[in-house]
Structures are given as C-alpha cells and as structure tokens.
Amino acid sequence: MKLKDALNKKQFVVTTEVQAPIEQEADEMVKSLAKIRGRVDGVSLSEAELQGVVGDTIKTCEVLKQNRFESIYQTTTREKSRIQLQKDLVSASQAGIDNLLVFTEDYRITGDSLQEMMFFHVDAGKLQSVIEHIRDGRTVDGQEIEARTDFLIGSGVESKWGKNVPDLELREMETMTNLGTGYFLTTPVFDLEGFEKFLSRTNTFGVPVIAEVLILRTAGMARFLNRHLKSGLVPDWVIQKLATAQDKDRASIELFADTVKGLKQLCDGVHIITIGGEEKLKHYLDAAKLK
C-alpha cells in the first residue's frame, strides 16, 4: 500500500530510515531490511557523505522500489538553490519516486531565541516555488518539462519548542499545509506529556503527525546524543534505565515499546531511527505490536 493511502485511511503508519550506501552495494542494504518487508509503510533515504563522496539517494530509492519497499526521497532546502532543488526533484520524479521528505541539512539546538531556533526548519518559500512549477510541468525559469508530478510531501517540525518560538513555527506549518503537506514529521519524542502539549497546538491544521522515535541501545549512545546532537534530548531517567539494566537489549526494547504504546494514543504514526541497527528492527516491531 502507498504511504499516501495508509495516511488517508487513518492507519497508524510506520516508517523507518536508512542511509544511501557509499562503500557497499544497495543490494546489501536491501538484505538488511528483508525481515521487515511488508511491516513498514515507507523507508526514507538520508544522504551520507564520506570524504566528499555522497551516496546516490535517488538511485537507492529506485532499488528499494524494485524490492517492494515504499521509498521516501529525503532532501534538504537550506543549502540548495531553487535550480539544484528542482534538478533533484525532477530526477526523483523521473525515477518514479512518489514521496518527498524535506528539512534542513543539520541539527540546531532549539532555544528561546530565533538564533537558536532549530533543527527541522524548512525553507517553505523556496520549496513552494519549485513544487508549484513542477506540478505545472515547467521549470522555475518557465521551460516545459515532462516530469509533472505531485509528491506526497512530509515536512519536519520541532516538537519541543523554546517559549518564544511557537508562533513562528505555527506560521511556517500553516504555509506548508497550504502547500499540500501530507504529514508533519517531528523531532525525536521521549516525553509523551510534552508531546501531547505540542499536539494541542497543531491538531487544528488537520495534517497527520508522525513522531520520530530513536532506538537507544546503550546509555553511552544516549549520552553521545545529548553531548553532540542536542543537550537534554534524552531524559536522565532513560539514560539511567539503560545504564543500570542487566539486559541492555531488553531495556532498549522496553523503552521503545512503551514510547510507541503512548504515541498510538496521540498521533498518526512513528518514524523509527535505528542508528545502524536495521537488522534488529524486527524485534522492536514485534515488542511494540507494529504490523
């Protein structure tokens, strides 16, 4: 089933994320996902870069489609000109890719000022210009193109705002809603109570919300994220549970299953980040009774 159809039918959708391979063939990546074929509604491809070499995300999306996975082309708006963004989206369309996930290239700490704002901020104006032209079958400079498509667009949003940021974020979400966004993908969720408060501000838009869930396997991994990605991202109680557990794998799976159980009552799906643990994802899906 198409991701768009699953959302329209108001199913609790499950997506996950992998990197476009650089040093291995795409077929190896497909093998690592074989155990979850039919259990996820989409697999998004993030770009990986190694010593200046970038994985071919669009080609990898094609390989996933050929192997009966619903692929999601993940791209950025902040670092790309309208011409480059248009080139990438036209290539994706020509490759038969239906799903688009957009956000910035890097993570930024959310705070109480615009300078600290964010993380999943999307350049909505730039994206809107390119998307509208492609839908009309023309380039941004007016030339006709054959690749006329209408992507299902997923747009990243910050789910843990600083106190002075929400109005600006809401205006941007409204802009993306008017563009035809099919769903909003949040930043990682650990605090279900705080996430419920976030949803109370956004549910009037009528757009499905998919919560990102990070699979944490060790306390060291959690501390690394807090130190290098975003301070306070992983709560202390989560770190303590992983640090003191005799069975680390069991504790990791329990944390994931409990989070998903709560999210099933709040939003429209989960986007699972395995951080390199694709081969074990089946066990997490089983524990959380997903698909």
C-alpha positions as CSV (number, residue, x, y, z in Angstrom):
1,M,0.0,0.0,0.0
2,K,1.2,3.5,-0.8
3,L,2.1,5.7,2.2
4,K,-0.4,8.3,1.0
5,D,-3.2,5.7,1.0
6,A,-2.3,4.5,4.5
7,L,-2.4,8.1,5.8
8,N,-5.7,8.7,4.0
9,K,-7.2,5.6,5.6
10,K,-6.0,6.9,9.0
11,Q,-3.9,3.9,9.7
12,F,-1.1,4.2,12.3
13,V,1.8,4.3,9.9
14,V,5.3,3.0,10.4
15,T,8.3,4.4,8.6
16,T,12.0,4.0,9.1
17,E,15.2,5.5,7.8
18,V,18.5,4.3,6.3
19,Q,21.4,6.0,4.6
20,A,22.2,5.8,1.0
21,P,25.2,3.4,0.8
22,I,28.6,4.7,-0.2
23,E,31.1,1.8,0.4
24,Q,28.6,-1.1,-0.2
25,E,26.1,-2.0,-2.9
26,A,22.5,-1.1,-2.4
27,D,21.6,-4.8,-2.5
28,E,23.4,-5.3,0.8
29,M,21.2,-2.6,2.4
30,V,18.1,-4.3,1.0
31,K,19.1,-7.6,2.6
32,S,19.3,-5.9,6.0
33,L,15.7,-4.7,5.6
34,A,14.4,-8.1,4.3
35,K,12.9,-9.1,7.7
36,I,10.7,-6.0,7.8
37,R,9.4,-6.1,4.3
38,G,5.6,-5.6,4.5
39,R,5.8,-4.3,8.0
40,V,6.7,-0.7,7.3
41,D,4.8,1.8,5.2
42,G,7.9,3.6,4.0
43,V,11.7,3.7,4.1
44,S,13.3,7.1,3.8
45,L,16.8,7.6,2.4
46,S,19.1,10.1,4.1
47,E,22.2,11.3,2.2
48,A,25.5,10.1,3.6
49,E,28.8,11.7,2.8
50,L,32.3,10.2,3.3
51,Q,35.4,12.3,2.3
52,G,33.4,14.4,-0.1
53,V,31.6,11.4,-1.7
54,V,27.8,11.4,-1.4
55,G,25.6,8.3,-1.6
56,D,23.2,8.2,-4.6
57,T,19.9,8.7,-2.7
58,I,17.7,8.7,-5.7
59,K,19.3,5.5,-7.2
60,T,18.9,3.8,-3.8
61,C,15.2,4.8,-3.7
62,E,14.8,3.1,-7.1
63,V,16.4,-0.1,-5.8
64,L,14.1,-0.1,-2.8
65,K,11.0,0.3,-5.1
66,Q,12.3,-2.6,-7.2
67,N,12.4,-4.7,-4.0
68,R,8.8,-3.9,-2.9
69,F,9.6,-1.1,-0.4
70,E,7.8,2.2,-0.4
71,S,10.7,4.6,-0.8
72,I,10.8,8.2,0.5
73,Y,13.3,10.6,-1.0
74,Q,14.8,12.7,1.8
75,T,16.3,16.1,0.8
76,T,17.2,19.5,2.2
77,T,16.2,23.0,1.4
78,R,18.5,25.3,3.3
79,E,21.7,24.5,1.4
80,K,20.2,24.2,-2.1
81,S,19.4,26.8,-4.7
82,R,16.0,26.6,-6.4
83,I,17.8,25.3,-9.5
84,Q,19.5,22.5,-7.6
85,L,16.4,21.6,-5.7
86,Q,14.4,21.5,-8.9
87,K,17.0,19.3,-10.6
88,D,16.9,16.8,-7.7
89,L,13.1,16.7,-7.6
90,V,12.8,16.2,-11.3
91,S,15.3,13.4,-11.2
92,A,13.3,11.8,-8.3
93,S,10.1,12.1,-10.3
94,Q,11.6,10.5,-13.4
95,A,12.8,7.6,-11.1
96,G,9.2,7.0,-10.1
97,I,9.5,8.3,-6.6
98,D,6.2,9.4,-5.1
99,N,7.3,10.5,-1.6
100,L,9.3,13.5,-0.5
101,L,10.6,14.4,3.0
102,V,12.2,17.8,3.5
103,F,14.1,19.6,6.2
104,T,17.4,21.3,6.8
105,E,20.8,19.7,6.4
106,D,21.9,19.9,10.1
107,Y,20.5,19.8,13.6
108,R,20.4,23.0,15.7
109,I,19.6,23.5,19.3
110,T,16.2,24.8,20.0
111,G,16.1,27.6,22.5
112,D,14.2,30.7,23.3
113,S,15.5,32.9,20.5
114,L,15.3,32.7,16.7
115,Q,19.1,32.3,16.5
116,E,18.8,29.1,18.5
117,M,15.5,28.1,16.9
118,M,16.1,24.9,15.1
119,F,16.5,21.7,13.7
120,F,13.8,20.7,11.3
121,H,13.1,24.2,9.8
122,V,12.1,24.0,6.1
123,D,12.6,26.8,3.6
124,A,9.0,26.8,2.7
125,G,9.1,29.6,0.2
126,K,11.8,28.0,-1.9
127,L,10.2,24.6,-1.8
128,Q,6.8,26.0,-2.7
129,S,8.2,27.8,-5.7
130,V,9.9,24.7,-7.1
131,I,7.0,22.3,-6.3
132,E,4.3,24.5,-7.9
133,H,6.4,24.8,-11.1
134,I,6.9,21.0,-11.3
135,R,3.2,20.4,-10.7
136,D,2.5,22.7,-13.7
137,G,5.1,20.9,-15.9
138,R,7.6,23.7,-16.1
139,T,10.9,24.8,-14.6
140,V,11.4,27.8,-12.4
141,D,12.6,29.8,-15.4
142,G,9.5,28.9,-17.5
143,Q,10.7,25.9,-19.6
144,E,8.4,22.9,-20.1
145,I,9.4,19.6,-18.5
146,E,7.9,16.1,-19.0
147,A,8.3,15.2,-15.3
148,R,5.0,16.6,-14.0
149,T,4.3,15.0,-10.6
150,D,2.6,15.6,-7.3
151,F,4.7,14.3,-4.4
152,L,3.4,13.3,-1.0
153,I,5.3,15.8,1.0
154,G,6.5,15.2,4.5
155,S,7.7,18.3,6.4
156,G,9.9,18.2,9.5
157,V,8.8,20.2,12.6
158,E,10.3,20.8,16.0
159,S,8.2,19.2,18.7
160,K,10.0,20.7,21.7
161,W,9.8,24.5,21.3
162,G,11.5,27.3,23.2
163,K,8.9,29.6,24.8
164,N,9.3,32.4,22.3
165,V,9.3,30.3,19.1
166,P,5.8,28.6,18.7
167,D,4.0,31.4,16.7
168,L,6.7,31.5,14.1
169,E,6.8,27.7,13.8
170,L,3.0,27.6,13.6
171,R,3.0,30.1,10.7
172,E,5.5,28.0,8.8
173,M,3.5,24.9,9.4
174,E,0.5,26.8,8.1
175,T,2.5,27.7,5.0
176,M,3.5,24.0,4.5
177,T,-0.1,23.0,5.0
178,N,-1.2,25.4,2.2
179,L,1.5,23.9,0.0
180,G,-0.2,20.5,0.4
181,T,2.0,18.8,3.1
182,G,0.7,15.3,3.6
183,Y,2.2,14.9,7.1
184,F,4.5,16.5,9.6
185,L,7.4,14.6,11.0
186,T,8.5,15.6,14.4
187,T,11.9,15.7,16.1
188,P,12.6,12.7,18.4
189,V,10.0,12.1,21.2
190,F,10.8,10.8,24.7
191,D,8.5,13.0,26.8
192,L,4.9,11.9,26.0
193,E,3.3,14.6,28.2
194,G,5.3,17.3,26.5
195,F,4.5,15.9,23.1
196,E,0.8,15.9,23.9
197,K,1.0,19.6,24.7
198,F,2.7,20.2,21.3
199,L,-0.1,18.4,19.5
200,S,-2.7,20.6,21.2
201,R,-1.2,23.5,19.3
202,T,-1.1,21.8,15.9
203,N,-4.1,19.5,15.6
204,T,-6.2,22.3,14.1
205,F,-4.2,22.1,10.8
206,G,-5.8,18.7,10.1
207,V,-2.4,17.3,8.9
208,P,-1.3,13.9,10.2
209,V,1.6,13.9,12.6
210,I,4.3,11.2,12.6
211,A,6.5,11.1,15.7
212,E,10.2,10.2,15.3
213,V,11.4,7.5,17.7
214,L,15.1,6.9,18.3
215,I,16.1,3.4,19.2
216,L,18.6,3.7,22.0
217,R,20.6,0.6,22.7
218,T,23.0,1.9,25.4
219,A,23.4,4.7,27.9
220,G,26.6,5.7,26.1
221,M,24.6,6.2,22.9
222,A,22.1,8.4,24.8
223,R,24.9,10.5,26.4
224,F,26.5,10.9,23.0
225,L,23.3,12.3,21.5
226,N,23.0,14.8,24.4
227,R,26.6,15.8,24.1
228,H,26.9,16.1,20.3
229,L,23.4,16.5,18.9
230,K,21.2,18.3,21.4
231,S,21.6,19.0,25.1
232,G,18.8,17.3,27.1
233,L,17.4,15.4,24.1
234,V,17.4,12.1,26.0
235,P,15.9,12.4,29.5
236,D,18.1,11.4,32.5
237,W,15.6,8.6,33.5
238,V,16.1,7.0,30.1
239,I,19.9,7.1,30.5
240,Q,19.6,5.6,34.0
241,K,17.4,2.7,32.8
242,L,19.9,1.8,30.1
243,A,22.9,2.2,32.4
244,T,21.6,0.1,35.3
245,A,19.8,-2.7,33.2
246,Q,21.4,-6.1,33.4
247,D,19.9,-6.9,30.0
248,K,20.6,-3.9,27.8
249,D,18.8,-5.3,24.8
250,R,15.6,-5.9,26.8
251,A,15.7,-2.5,28.4
252,S,16.1,-0.9,24.9
253,I,13.2,-2.8,23.5
254,E,11.0,-1.9,26.6
255,L,11.7,1.8,26.2
256,F,10.8,1.7,22.6
257,A,7.6,-0.4,23.1
258,D,6.4,1.9,25.9
259,T,7.0,5.0,23.8
260,V,5.2,3.6,20.8
261,K,2.3,2.5,23.0
262,G,1.8,6.0,24.3
263,L,2.2,7.5,20.8
264,K,-0.5,5.3,19.4
265,Q,-3.0,7.2,21.5
266,L,-1.6,10.6,20.4
267,C,-0.6,10.8,16.8
268,D,-0.8,9.1,13.4
269,G,2.4,7.1,13.2
270,V,6.1,6.6,14.1
271,H,9.3,7.2,12.1
272,I,11.9,4.8,13.6
273,I,15.6,5.8,13.6
274,T,17.7,2.6,14.2
275,I,21.1,4.3,14.2
276,G,22.6,1.4,12.3
277,G,20.5,-1.4,13.9
278,E,18.3,-2.2,10.9
279,E,18.9,-6.0,11.3
280,K,17.3,-5.9,14.9
281,L,14.4,-3.7,13.9
282,K,12.1,-6.7,13.7
283,H,12.4,-7.4,17.4
284,Y,11.4,-3.8,18.2
285,L,8.4,-4.0,15.8
286,D,7.3,-7.3,17.5
287,A,7.5,-5.8,21.0
288,A,5.5,-2.7,20.1
289,K,3.0,-4.8,18.1
290,L,3.5,-2.8,14.9
291,K,2.2,-4.5,11.8
